[in-house]
């Protein structure tokens, strides 16, 4: 696939500064990096963002993620590879990514399941990271950023 243009964030230096601040904030709340990577990969799968699916899977593998878990993210409900906390994070990521799919986009039971496993700062990081992932996905899908890029 050929990109329609260079990545917009790379073209606007102030955007890179803002993105780096979002990244730093989401990764500073004490939430496990593996949980952040799981929700990033799942949201990116839903959105069909090949660049983020590719980079997310590679990052997870580099961080020591097992092939079984990596291959099963799209079917996380049907496996026993994920903890209850990870399942709650994945369900929150799916709901927050598919906002238009139901009248109550993030029902209380999904929020409460996540709140059972994560502190308020960790929930804030999780919500921020899901939103940031969706932001990346929309930029990359719109401009057709190809998989396999070196994000630097």
C-alpha positions, 0 to 999 in steps of 0.5 A, a space after each residue: 500500500 502507498 501512503 496518500 501523504 507523509 504522516 500528518 503528525 510528522 509534518 506538524 512539529 507541534 503535533 509531535 510534541 502533543 502526542 509525546 505528552 499524551 504517550 508520557 501521561 498514559 504510560 506514567 500512571 503505573 498501569 502495566 505496559 502489557 495492558 496498554 499494549 493489549 488495548 492498543 492492539 485490540 483497538 487497532 484491530 477493530 479499526 483496521 489500522 495496519 500500521 498500528 496492528 503491525 507496530 503494536 504486535 512487534 512491540 508486544 513481541 519485543 516486550 516478551 509477549 507470548 505467541 499464544 497471547 499475541 495471536 489470540 487478542 482478536 478472540 480474547 473472550 474465547 481463550 484463557 490466556 488473559 487475566 480478569 484485569 486484562 479482560 476488563 481492559 480489553 472490553 473497555 477498549 472495544 466499547 470505547 472504540 465502537 462508540 456508535 454501535 450501541 445507545 449506551 457506548 460504555 455501559 456501567 457493567 463494562 466500566 465497573 469491571 474495569 474499575 474493579 481492577 484498576 485505580 482511578 489514575 490507572 483508569 485515566 491512563 487506560 481511557 487516555 491510551 484507548 483514545 490516543 490509539 483511536 486517534 493514531 488509527 484514524 490518522 493512519 487509516 485516513 492517510 493509508 499509512 502502510 504497515 512496517 514503518 519505523 516509528 523511531 
